[in-house]
Amino acid sequence: MPLDTADIERDWDTPVVDAGIAAKASIIARVGLLDLRAGTGSFRIHELMHRIGYPLGVHVRANINLTDMDVSCSDGVSRITQVVDLPTTGVNTERIWLLEHFADWFSVNIGEPGTTYHAQTSVSTAMVQQLGNPEAQRSVLSATQKAHRELEKRKRVHDKAVKRVKERGFRPPKGQYAEHFEHIGKTREDVAAEQAAAAEAQAKTEAASAQSQIHNRSRVVAAISDSAVHARNVTANNNRKNDSGQIGNGSVRIDSSNANNVINENAGNANAVSPSAAIKSTSSKSQAEPKATTNATAKANRGITVRQAHERLSLIQHRKPLYTPWFSGLASAVACACFVFLLGGGPFDMIGAFVGAGIGHWVRRRLFIYHLNQFFVTFVAVAVAAFACIGTLRFIGFFDPVALRHDTAYIGAMLFVIPGFPLITGGLDIAKMDLPSGIQRLVYTMALILMATLAGWMVATIVHLNPQGFEPLGLNPWVNTALRALTAFGGVWGFSVLFNSPQRMCFTAAFIGAITDTLRLTVVDMGMPPEAAAFLGAMLAGLLASAWRSSVRHGFLPPYLGYPRICLTVPAIVIMVPGLYMYRAMFYLGQFDTLNALDWAFRAFMVILCLPIGLAMARVITDKSWRYDV
């Protein structure tokens, strides 16, 4: 969005609270645009822009779609509307998290700490201040904690220095850290001698300064006396000449005037260097300086400027991905291999999915560098993943022919392209009555799924596969439950990495996902329909995420573990998305078996429908803004 317009540049160095409506709206709209590009739902974007605009006295009205929005801002006097759009969309949970902390930092710095997300705003302030630190590129939180540890270390040194000074009978000087205690470890005699020497040196300096002032004043007075004598002599001579008739009265007046000018000039020089005049001049200057200092302090106390706000937003916008393509490929391989086990696959299926998903996602990341079309990249990545999975199983088949019978494994290798974020946020937008945004997100999700399943079906047709599902493993129920919890943890961790979540956020989401997905599969084994189990698992994930956030807010957990709920719930339930159902629907559709195609399509639709409903139900239970229509 353009920031070089005249009405914004005029207030570039003005405190935000004193800026015009154009500058305020530029911050509000840019925050919303960054949140939209991070892939979150419109309900969160509305909430975030309101948190920025409310302390500024700006009313915000926005229409948000999948890749564009128009934002109208009004302060009661003026109104401005900005239309911004994006070339594409994606998911970046780290950006969602940082924008939440930016909102807290912004509110505190403009004097509105009551409109914050977190109870301890010092964490948000420290994190936003560390954004410019090169060490924060890999992890903002680690850089913040390192700076905090260094500060704590300096404070400990300071406290020890104070204690040592007090033990020696001295009063510690006023200072923040130990470098101000220069006399630590010295004896009383040493300190007394140094103080006496400093006092003597100061007395000599003052005496020399006074002597210099007296000498200068004497010279000036002598110059004034000489000028006065010279003026009197000139006047007397002119008078004598006038009496003799040689020169007229006008010349006498001119010379007298010149003499007076000489006296006044010298007197002015004397005032310029005389102590009394210098004191008077210094006094008038000192009266003017506090006034200017007071104005500058008052301006500084008005909070951050428009420039400072945009500089912090630029640091958030231009942050590089946390993970390299190879590490993302590894996370994708782990996630899909775990996903396959949860679907009922065995070791051969997991190996094929691991290799195929790892290579496929690596290819997808490399293609995205060239800003290629998302649907084209999805098709190519899924085809590469499917061929890599099949090739791996065929290679294993040379040593163990059993691997050749695992035709369904390649479906697990393509599950890394499931658009879980727009799928869930679209349903939540509809629950919040934002129908245009919700419908667009769901259509976008269906388009990506269609491209992925179409690519998988074409590969299966080319190599003559006939996937019929996974064979039962026959594990002990307790062992099976333990393995499900472990693989659910690994699967959610892998998807969190794909969403660019910091590692602590990944592990938190994985902890929630291990509980909810294990419970979902257990109740399915007990006879509950998969749709109802998906609803139960999603609702439990939402409740656990709310409980986690509440624990952080009330001090039961460290304040730096306070993450947005959507960054925890979506990775935790994306592993519940029925990718196998959707693919089998497309496979039967390609075989023109419409009855089986509709059967699997409606099974997938019911599970997909229940996931956002479960999350919305959890928000209604725990959040007043979702409980009432206001």
PLY file of the C-alpha trace (Angstrom):
ply
format ascii 1.0
element vertex 630
property float x
property float y
property float z
element edge 629
property int vertex1
property int vertex2
end_header
0.00 0.00 0.00
1.37 3.48 -0.82
2.81 5.40 2.13
4.40 8.29 0.22
1.28 10.39 -0.26
1.47 13.99 0.92
-1.15 13.69 3.64
0.76 10.78 5.23
4.27 12.21 4.80
3.12 15.43 6.43
2.52 13.53 9.69
5.42 11.11 9.31
7.22 12.34 12.44
4.08 13.33 14.32
2.81 11.29 17.28
0.11 8.93 16.08
-2.51 10.36 18.44
-1.94 13.84 16.93
-1.72 12.73 13.29
-4.38 13.25 10.67
-6.94 10.69 9.62
-4.88 9.64 6.58
-1.84 8.69 8.67
-3.96 6.87 11.25
-5.85 4.99 8.55
-2.58 3.95 6.90
-1.52 2.14 10.08
-4.93 0.53 10.60
-5.23 -0.66 7.00
-1.66 -1.95 6.90
-2.17 -4.00 10.05
-5.30 -5.53 8.53
-3.53 -6.21 5.25
-0.65 -8.03 6.96
-3.09 -10.11 8.98
-5.05 -10.95 5.82
-1.87 -12.04 4.08
-1.06 -14.29 7.06
-4.18 -16.33 6.23
-6.33 -15.61 9.27
-10.09 -15.16 9.17
-11.90 -11.88 8.69
-13.23 -11.97 12.26
-9.68 -11.68 13.62
-8.80 -8.95 11.14
-11.82 -6.92 12.23
-10.83 -7.39 15.87
-7.21 -6.41 15.27
-8.02 -3.26 13.30
-10.53 -2.24 15.96
-7.86 -2.62 18.65
-5.59 -0.28 16.69
-8.29 2.24 15.81
-10.18 2.45 19.11
-7.36 4.10 21.15
-6.92 6.62 18.31
-10.59 7.58 18.35
-11.11 6.13 14.87
-14.15 4.11 13.87
-13.26 1.32 11.43
-15.58 -0.29 8.93
-14.14 -2.95 6.62
-15.32 -5.38 3.95
-12.83 -8.25 3.86
-12.54 -10.90 1.18
-9.97 -13.60 0.47
-7.32 -11.38 -1.14
-8.67 -7.83 -0.86
-10.50 -5.48 1.47
-11.74 -1.92 1.63
-11.32 -0.08 4.92
-13.25 3.07 5.88
-11.93 5.09 8.82
-13.67 8.06 10.46
-12.69 10.19 13.46
-15.95 12.11 13.68
-14.66 14.97 11.53
-13.05 13.38 8.49
-13.46 10.10 6.68
-11.13 8.17 4.40
-11.50 4.87 2.53
-8.62 2.70 1.38
-8.83 -0.28 -0.96
-5.99 -2.79 -0.72
-5.50 -6.16 -2.35
-3.05 -9.05 -2.49
-1.77 -11.04 -5.48
-2.24 -14.32 -3.60
-2.86 -15.75 -0.15
-0.94 -17.98 2.23
-0.49 -18.95 5.88
1.99 -17.48 8.35
1.13 -18.11 11.99
4.25 -16.32 13.22
3.00 -13.11 11.62
-0.42 -13.54 13.26
1.33 -13.93 16.60
3.64 -10.91 16.08
0.77 -8.68 15.00
-1.01 -9.55 18.22
2.04 -8.39 20.18
2.30 -5.31 17.97
-1.25 -4.37 18.93
-0.30 -4.59 22.62
2.88 -2.58 22.07
0.93 0.04 20.14
-1.78 0.37 22.79
0.70 0.71 25.65
2.84 3.30 23.87
-0.08 5.58 23.10
-1.39 5.39 26.65
-4.18 2.82 26.31
-2.94 -0.30 28.17
-6.49 -1.47 28.82
-6.98 -2.61 25.21
-4.34 -5.34 25.16
-4.45 -9.05 24.42
-1.97 -10.09 27.10
-1.90 -9.40 30.82
1.86 -8.72 30.91
2.50 -6.18 28.18
6.22 -6.05 28.96
6.65 -9.24 26.90
4.99 -7.63 23.88
7.07 -4.47 24.29
10.30 -6.43 24.47
9.41 -8.60 21.47
8.47 -5.67 19.23
11.65 -3.82 20.22
13.73 -6.89 19.35
12.33 -7.17 15.82
15.23 -5.14 14.43
17.81 -7.34 16.14
19.59 -9.62 13.61
19.48 -12.43 16.17
15.68 -12.22 16.15
15.45 -13.36 12.53
15.49 -17.00 13.56
13.45 -16.53 16.73
12.07 -13.29 18.12
11.31 -14.95 21.43
14.82 -16.34 21.85
16.35 -12.94 21.12
13.96 -11.34 23.60
14.78 -13.86 26.28
18.51 -13.41 25.64
18.20 -9.66 26.04
16.16 -10.22 29.19
18.82 -12.56 30.61
21.54 -10.00 29.89
19.51 -7.34 31.64
18.95 -9.61 34.62
22.69 -10.37 34.73
23.53 -6.66 34.80
20.99 -6.13 37.53
22.54 -8.89 39.62
25.98 -7.32 39.18
24.47 -3.99 40.18
22.94 -5.46 43.33
26.22 -7.10 44.30
28.06 -3.81 43.76
25.58 -1.96 45.96
26.03 -4.55 48.67
29.82 -4.24 48.55
29.68 -0.46 48.74
27.35 -0.56 51.72
29.59 -3.05 53.48
32.45 -0.52 53.21
30.35 2.16 54.84
29.64 4.28 51.76
26.39 5.45 50.31
26.10 4.04 46.76
25.81 6.75 44.10
22.72 6.99 42.00
23.12 4.86 38.91
21.51 1.95 37.13
24.34 -0.54 36.80
27.67 -1.43 38.36
29.79 0.62 35.94
28.80 3.71 37.94
30.56 2.34 41.07
34.12 3.36 40.20
35.36 3.41 43.80
34.36 -0.17 44.66
37.18 -2.03 46.43
39.07 1.11 47.47
39.85 2.04 51.07
38.38 5.00 52.90
41.73 6.85 52.67
41.91 6.31 48.90
38.40 7.58 48.40
39.02 10.59 50.71
42.25 11.46 48.85
40.53 11.22 45.49
37.67 13.38 46.71
40.13 15.98 48.10
42.10 16.02 44.86
38.89 16.40 42.83
37.76 19.26 45.07
41.15 20.97 44.76
41.14 20.61 40.98
37.64 22.01 40.80
38.65 24.95 43.03
41.65 25.70 40.81
39.47 25.59 37.71
36.94 27.96 39.25
39.71 30.34 40.43
41.31 30.38 36.98
37.95 31.05 35.38
37.25 33.90 37.81
40.72 35.41 37.24
40.23 35.24 33.51
36.88 37.00 33.79
38.40 39.74 36.01
41.31 40.24 33.59
38.98 40.51 30.60
36.78 42.96 32.44
39.80 45.11 33.40
40.92 45.24 29.79
37.49 46.28 28.65
37.20 48.98 31.34
40.64 50.30 30.38
39.58 50.38 26.75
36.43 52.29 27.70
38.52 54.83 29.70
40.96 55.34 26.82
38.08 55.85 24.42
36.44 58.38 26.72
39.72 60.37 27.14
40.29 60.30 23.40
36.75 61.53 22.80
37.17 64.40 25.24
40.45 65.44 23.59
38.86 65.37 20.16
35.99 67.50 21.41
38.32 70.05 23.04
40.42 70.36 19.90
37.35 70.88 17.77
36.10 73.50 20.12
39.42 75.37 19.91
39.38 75.12 16.13
35.81 76.34 16.08
36.77 79.32 18.21
39.54 80.17 15.75
37.02 79.96 12.89
38.65 77.15 10.98
35.89 74.53 11.29
32.06 74.85 11.50
29.66 73.67 14.18
28.51 70.75 12.05
31.90 69.17 12.21
31.95 69.46 15.96
28.61 67.66 16.19
29.78 64.92 13.90
32.94 64.32 15.86
31.06 64.39 19.11
28.66 61.86 17.69
31.54 59.62 16.62
33.06 59.85 20.08
29.77 58.82 21.65
29.53 55.94 19.20
33.00 54.76 20.18
32.05 54.90 23.85
28.77 53.05 23.25
30.52 50.39 21.16
33.15 49.76 23.79
30.53 49.74 26.47
28.65 47.15 24.46
31.80 45.02 24.26
32.21 45.34 27.99
28.66 44.14 28.53
29.29 41.25 26.18
32.08 39.88 28.36
31.21 41.24 31.78
30.11 38.63 34.31
26.86 40.38 35.12
25.91 40.63 31.47
26.93 37.03 30.88
24.81 35.92 33.82
21.89 37.91 32.49
22.31 36.43 29.01
22.66 32.92 30.41
19.60 33.45 32.56
17.47 34.50 29.61
18.77 31.55 27.59
18.11 29.14 30.43
14.55 30.45 30.60
14.07 29.73 26.90
15.69 26.26 26.95
13.38 24.71 29.57
10.43 25.89 27.53
11.77 24.17 24.41
12.72 21.09 26.43
9.26 21.00 27.94
7.67 21.14 24.48
9.94 18.35 23.23
9.21 16.25 26.30
5.51 16.83 25.94
5.70 15.79 22.30
7.67 12.67 23.24
5.14 11.80 25.90
2.43 11.71 23.27
3.64 8.26 22.27
5.09 6.70 19.15
5.17 8.51 15.84
3.67 7.40 12.55
7.16 6.61 11.27
7.93 4.36 14.24
4.68 2.42 13.84
5.32 1.78 10.15
8.95 0.84 10.79
7.82 -1.91 13.16
5.20 -3.10 10.69
7.85 -3.21 7.97
10.02 -5.42 10.16
7.08 -7.80 10.59
6.21 -7.71 6.89
9.71 -8.45 5.61
10.60 -11.26 8.00
11.88 -14.31 6.16
10.32 -17.75 6.72
11.55 -19.44 9.87
12.42 -22.69 8.09
14.41 -23.54 4.99
12.83 -25.62 2.19
14.64 -28.79 3.25
13.48 -28.49 6.86
9.93 -27.78 5.72
10.16 -30.84 3.50
11.27 -32.90 6.50
8.34 -31.58 8.57
5.96 -32.39 5.71
7.39 -35.93 5.53
6.92 -36.45 9.27
3.39 -35.03 9.20
2.20 -37.18 6.29
3.84 -40.35 7.61
2.08 -39.83 10.94
-1.14 -38.99 9.10
-0.96 -42.30 7.26
-0.61 -44.24 10.51
-3.66 -42.46 11.96
-5.58 -43.47 8.82
-4.63 -47.11 9.41
-1.46 -47.48 7.37
1.51 -49.66 8.25
5.31 -49.24 8.08
5.55 -49.54 4.29
2.79 -46.99 3.81
4.51 -44.60 6.23
7.87 -44.94 4.46
6.32 -44.24 1.05
4.38 -41.24 2.39
7.50 -39.94 4.15
9.59 -39.90 0.99
6.83 -38.66 -1.31
5.59 -35.84 0.96
9.13 -34.67 1.75
10.11 -34.38 -1.92
6.72 -32.96 -2.94
6.74 -30.16 -0.39
10.35 -29.31 -1.15
9.39 -28.91 -4.82
6.41 -26.77 -3.84
8.57 -24.42 -1.75
11.09 -24.08 -4.56
8.38 -23.29 -7.12
6.78 -20.68 -4.88
10.05 -18.72 -4.98
9.25 -17.87 -8.60
5.72 -16.65 -7.70
4.01 -19.24 -9.87
0.27 -19.83 -9.80
-0.85 -21.67 -6.66
-3.08 -24.15 -8.44
-0.40 -25.04 -10.95
2.17 -25.50 -8.16
-0.28 -27.68 -6.21
-0.85 -29.93 -9.21
2.88 -30.34 -9.89
3.80 -30.90 -6.22
1.14 -33.58 -5.74
2.15 -35.37 -8.93
5.82 -35.36 -7.86
4.89 -36.60 -4.37
2.75 -39.42 -5.74
5.44 -40.58 -8.21
8.11 -40.40 -5.48
5.97 -42.47 -3.11
5.18 -45.12 -5.73
8.81 -45.25 -6.85
9.97 -45.77 -3.26
7.55 -48.65 -2.72
8.51 -50.25 -6.04
12.17 -50.03 -5.05
11.43 -51.68 -1.67
9.46 -54.30 -3.59
12.69 -55.66 -5.06
13.66 -56.77 -1.54
10.19 -57.37 -0.05
7.34 -58.00 -2.54
4.77 -57.17 0.15
5.49 -53.46 -0.43
4.04 -53.73 -3.94
0.56 -54.34 -2.53
0.42 -50.97 -0.70
-1.37 -48.99 -3.39
-3.06 -46.55 -0.99
0.15 -45.08 0.48
0.49 -42.42 -2.21
-2.73 -40.79 -0.95
-0.95 -40.05 2.33
1.97 -38.54 0.41
-0.26 -35.81 -1.04
-1.97 -34.75 2.18
0.53 -31.92 2.83
-1.41 -29.73 0.38
-4.64 -29.84 2.40
-5.61 -26.16 2.90
-6.60 -26.53 6.54
-6.35 -22.84 7.44
-8.75 -21.41 4.84
-11.03 -24.41 5.38
-11.40 -23.77 9.11
-11.33 -19.96 9.01
-13.95 -19.99 6.24
-16.32 -21.92 8.47
-15.59 -19.59 11.40
-16.26 -16.54 9.22
-19.65 -17.94 8.31
-20.33 -18.57 12.00
-19.59 -14.87 12.60
-22.05 -13.94 9.82
-19.28 -12.77 7.46
-20.69 -14.73 4.55
-18.72 -13.24 1.61
-15.35 -13.95 3.23
-16.41 -17.41 4.44
-17.79 -18.49 1.08
-14.70 -17.27 -0.77
-12.39 -19.19 1.56
-14.41 -22.38 1.20
-14.46 -22.07 -2.60
-10.69 -21.49 -2.58
-10.29 -24.59 -0.41
-12.41 -26.73 -2.71
-10.43 -25.52 -5.73
-7.11 -26.54 -4.16
-8.50 -29.90 -3.08
-9.87 -30.46 -6.58
-6.43 -29.80 -8.14
-4.71 -32.10 -5.64
-7.14 -35.00 -6.03
-7.16 -34.59 -9.81
-3.36 -34.86 -9.89
-3.47 -37.94 -7.64
-6.12 -39.59 -9.79
-4.13 -38.96 -12.97
-1.00 -40.53 -11.46
-3.02 -43.56 -10.30
-4.46 -43.93 -13.79
-1.04 -43.72 -15.43
0.59 -46.39 -13.24
-2.58 -48.52 -12.95
-3.18 -48.27 -9.19
-6.36 -49.36 -7.45
-6.35 -47.96 -3.89
-8.84 -49.74 -1.65
-7.72 -48.56 1.78
-5.23 -49.77 4.39
-5.03 -53.24 5.82
-5.70 -53.67 9.57
-2.54 -53.76 11.69
-3.97 -55.88 14.50
-2.18 -54.01 17.30
-2.94 -54.26 21.00
-5.48 -51.53 21.94
-3.17 -49.95 24.52
-0.19 -50.01 22.17
-2.36 -48.66 19.38
-3.54 -45.79 21.59
0.01 -44.90 22.61
1.19 -44.95 19.00
-1.77 -42.82 17.99
-0.87 -40.20 20.60
2.75 -40.20 19.44
1.94 -39.94 15.74
-0.76 -37.31 16.37
1.87 -35.25 18.16
4.29 -35.65 15.25
1.64 -34.91 12.65
0.45 -31.70 14.28
4.05 -30.61 14.83
4.78 -31.11 11.13
1.74 -29.14 9.98
2.61 -26.35 12.43
6.04 -26.08 10.85
4.40 -25.85 7.42
2.34 -22.94 8.79
5.60 -21.18 9.85
4.94 -21.48 13.57
7.82 -20.97 16.04
8.95 -24.18 17.70
7.32 -23.46 21.07
4.04 -22.82 19.28
4.52 -26.05 17.30
4.96 -28.10 20.45
2.00 -26.46 22.16
-0.29 -27.20 19.20
1.13 -30.74 19.00
0.34 -31.31 22.68
-3.29 -30.26 22.10
-3.53 -32.31 18.91
-2.17 -35.44 20.58
-4.98 -35.31 23.13
-7.84 -34.43 20.80
-7.02 -36.68 17.88
-6.33 -39.69 20.08
-9.69 -39.14 21.77
-11.42 -38.80 18.39
-10.06 -42.08 17.06
-10.77 -43.87 20.34
-14.45 -42.89 20.38
-14.72 -43.90 16.70
-13.44 -47.35 17.66
-16.12 -47.40 20.36
-18.86 -46.89 17.75
-19.33 -43.13 17.51
-19.90 -41.84 13.94
-16.79 -40.14 12.47
-18.71 -36.89 11.98
-19.71 -36.65 15.64
-16.20 -37.62 16.70
-14.77 -34.83 14.53
-17.12 -32.33 16.17
-16.09 -33.54 19.63
-12.39 -33.41 18.80
-12.59 -29.90 17.31
-14.58 -28.57 20.27
-12.11 -30.09 22.72
-9.21 -28.53 20.79
-10.89 -25.12 21.05
-11.51 -25.54 24.78
-7.92 -26.63 25.43
-6.54 -23.69 23.43
-8.75 -21.28 25.43
-7.65 -22.93 28.69
-4.01 -22.59 27.65
-4.41 -18.91 26.86
-6.31 -18.28 30.08
-3.57 -20.03 32.08
-0.99 -17.74 30.55
-3.10 -14.69 31.27
-3.57 -15.64 34.94
0.12 -16.39 35.46
-0.06 -20.18 35.67
2.16 -20.44 32.57
5.02 -18.16 31.45
3.77 -15.01 29.68
5.77 -15.68 26.52
3.67 -18.82 25.85
0.52 -16.83 25.12
-0.34 -17.72 21.53
-3.38 -16.86 19.41
-6.02 -19.57 19.68
-6.28 -19.97 15.93
-2.55 -20.74 15.72
-3.08 -23.66 18.09
-6.47 -25.01 17.06
-6.11 -25.14 13.27
-2.89 -27.24 13.24
-4.42 -29.46 15.94
-7.50 -30.30 13.89
-6.15 -30.11 10.34
-5.03 -33.69 10.86
-8.74 -34.57 11.24
-9.56 -33.37 7.72
-10.70 -36.45 5.75
-8.19 -36.30 2.93
-8.63 -40.00 2.24
-12.40 -39.56 1.85
-11.96 -36.68 -0.60
-9.45 -38.53 -2.71
-11.58 -41.68 -2.91
-14.53 -39.55 -4.02
-12.40 -38.14 -6.86
-11.06 -41.60 -7.71
-14.54 -43.07 -8.09
-15.64 -39.99 -10.00
-12.80 -40.62 -12.46
-14.06 -44.20 -12.80
-17.58 -42.83 -13.44
-18.80 -44.73 -10.38
-21.13 -41.93 -9.35
-22.78 -43.81 -6.47
-19.51 -44.46 -4.61
-18.24 -41.00 -5.58
-21.27 -39.31 -3.98
-21.05 -41.57 -0.94
-17.44 -40.64 -0.16
-17.98 -37.00 -1.09
-20.84 -36.64 1.40
-18.84 -38.46 4.09
-16.03 -35.95 3.59
-18.47 -33.03 3.54
-20.02 -33.99 6.86
-16.67 -34.28 8.61
-15.46 -31.00 7.12
-18.69 -29.32 8.22
-18.34 -30.53 11.80
-14.78 -29.29 12.30
-15.43 -25.51 12.20
-18.73 -26.00 14.01
-16.84 -27.66 16.87
-14.36 -24.78 17.03
-17.15 -22.21 16.87
-18.97 -23.98 19.71
-15.83 -23.78 21.85
-15.54 -20.05 21.14
-19.18 -19.50 22.05
-18.60 -21.24 25.38
-15.41 -19.33 26.25
-15.72 -15.96 24.48
-18.44 -13.35 25.13
-17.88 -11.71 21.75
-18.94 -14.98 20.11
-21.74 -15.68 22.56
-23.78 -12.58 21.77
-24.67 -10.77 18.56
-23.67 -7.15 19.19
0 1
1 2
2 3
3 4
4 5
5 6
6 7
7 8
8 9
9 10
10 11
11 12
12 13
13 14
14 15
15 16
16 17
17 18
18 19
19 20
20 21
21 22
22 23
23 24
24 25
25 26
26 27
27 28
28 29
29 30
30 31
31 32
32 33
33 34
34 35
35 36
36 37
37 38
38 39
39 40
40 41
41 42
42 43
43 44
44 45
45 46
46 47
47 48
48 49
49 50
50 51
51 52
52 53
53 54
54 55
55 56
56 57
57 58
58 59
59 60
60 61
61 62
62 63
63 64
64 65
65 66
66 67
67 68
68 69
69 70
70 71
71 72
72 73
73 74
74 75
75 76
76 77
77 78
78 79
79 80
80 81
81 82
82 83
83 84
84 85
85 86
86 87
87 88
88 89
89 90
90 91
91 92
92 93
93 94
94 95
95 96
96 97
97 98
98 99
99 100
100 101
101 102
102 103
103 104
104 105
105 106
106 107
107 108
108 109
109 110
110 111
111 112
112 113
113 114
114 115
115 116
116 117
117 118
118 119
119 120
120 121
121 122
122 123
123 124
124 125
125 126
126 127
127 128
128 129
129 130
130 131
131 132
132 133
133 134
134 135
135 136
136 137
137 138
138 139
139 140
140 141
141 142
142 143
143 144
144 145
145 146
146 147
147 148
148 149
149 150
150 151
151 152
152 153
153 154
154 155
155 156
156 157
157 158
158 159
159 160
160 161
161 162
162 163
163 164
164 165
165 166
166 167
167 168
168 169
169 170
170 171
171 172
172 173
173 174
174 175
175 176
176 177
177 178
178 179
179 180
180 181
181 182
182 183
183 184
184 185
185 186
186 187
187 188
188 189
189 190
190 191
191 192
192 193
193 194
194 195
195 196
196 197
197 198
198 199
199 200
200 201
201 202
202 203
203 204
204 205
205 206
206 207
207 208
208 209
209 210
210 211
211 212
212 213
213 214
214 215
215 216
216 217
217 218
218 219
219 220
220 221
221 222
222 223
223 224
224 225
225 226
226 227
227 228
228 229
229 230
230 231
231 232
232 233
233 234
234 235
235 236
236 237
237 238
238 239
239 240
240 241
241 242
242 243
243 244
244 245
245 246
246 247
247 248
248 249
249 250
250 251
251 252
252 253
253 254
254 255
255 256
256 257
257 258
258 259
259 260
260 261
261 262
262 263
263 264
264 265
265 266
266 267
267 268
268 269
269 270
270 271
271 272
272 273
273 274
274 275
275 276
276 277
277 278
278 279
279 280
280 281
281 282
282 283
283 284
284 285
285 286
286 287
287 288
288 289
289 290
290 291
291 292
292 293
293 294
294 295
295 296
296 297
297 298
298 299
299 300
300 301
301 302
302 303
303 304
304 305
305 306
306 307
307 308
308 309
309 310
310 311
311 312
312 313
313 314
314 315
315 316
316 317
317 318
318 319
319 320
320 321
321 322
322 323
323 324
324 325
325 326
326 327
327 328
328 329
329 330
330 331
331 332
332 333
333 334
334 335
335 336
336 337
337 338
338 339
339 340
340 341
341 342
342 343
343 344
344 345
345 346
346 347
347 348
348 349
349 350
350 351
351 352
352 353
353 354
354 355
355 356
356 357
357 358
358 359
359 360
360 361
361 362
362 363
363 364
364 365
365 366
366 367
367 368
368 369
369 370
370 371
371 372
372 373
373 374
374 375
375 376
376 377
377 378
378 379
379 380
380 381
381 382
382 383
383 384
384 385
385 386
386 387
387 388
388 389
389 390
390 391
391 392
392 393
393 394
394 395
395 396
396 397
397 398
398 399
399 400
400 401
401 402
402 403
403 404
404 405
405 406
406 407
407 408
408 409
409 410
410 411
411 412
412 413
413 414
414 415
415 416
416 417
417 418
418 419
419 420
420 421
421 422
422 423
423 424
424 425
425 426
426 427
427 428
428 429
429 430
430 431
431 432
432 433
433 434
434 435
435 436
436 437
437 438
438 439
439 440
440 441
441 442
442 443
443 444
444 445
445 446
446 447
447 448
448 449
449 450
450 451
451 452
452 453
453 454
454 455
455 456
456 457
457 458
458 459
459 460
460 461
461 462
462 463
463 464
464 465
465 466
466 467
467 468
468 469
469 470
470 471
471 472
472 473
473 474
474 475
475 476
476 477
477 478
478 479
479 480
480 481
481 482
482 483
483 484
484 485
485 486
486 487
487 488
488 489
489 490
490 491
491 492
492 493
493 494
494 495
495 496
496 497
497 498
498 499
499 500
500 501
501 502
502 503
503 504
504 505
505 506
506 507
507 508
508 509
509 510
510 511
511 512
512 513
513 514
514 515
515 516
516 517
517 518
518 519
519 520
520 521
521 522
522 523
523 524
524 525
525 526
526 527
527 528
528 529
529 530
530 531
531 532
532 533
533 534
534 535
535 536
536 537
537 538
538 539
539 540
540 541
541 542
542 543
543 544
544 545
545 546
546 547
547 548
548 549
549 550
550 551
551 552
552 553
553 554
554 555
555 556
556 557
557 558
558 559
559 560
560 561
561 562
562 563
563 564
564 565
565 566
566 567
567 568
568 569
569 570
570 571
571 572
572 573
573 574
574 575
575 576
576 577
577 578
578 579
579 580
580 581
581 582
582 583
583 584
584 585
585 586
586 587
587 588
588 589
589 590
590 591
591 592
592 593
593 594
594 595
595 596
596 597
597 598
598 599
599 600
600 601
601 602
602 603
603 604
604 605
605 606
606 607
607 608
608 609
609 610
610 611
611 612
612 613
613 614
614 615
615 616
616 617
617 618
618 619
619 620
620 621
621 622
622 623
623 624
624 625
625 626
626 627
627 628
628 629
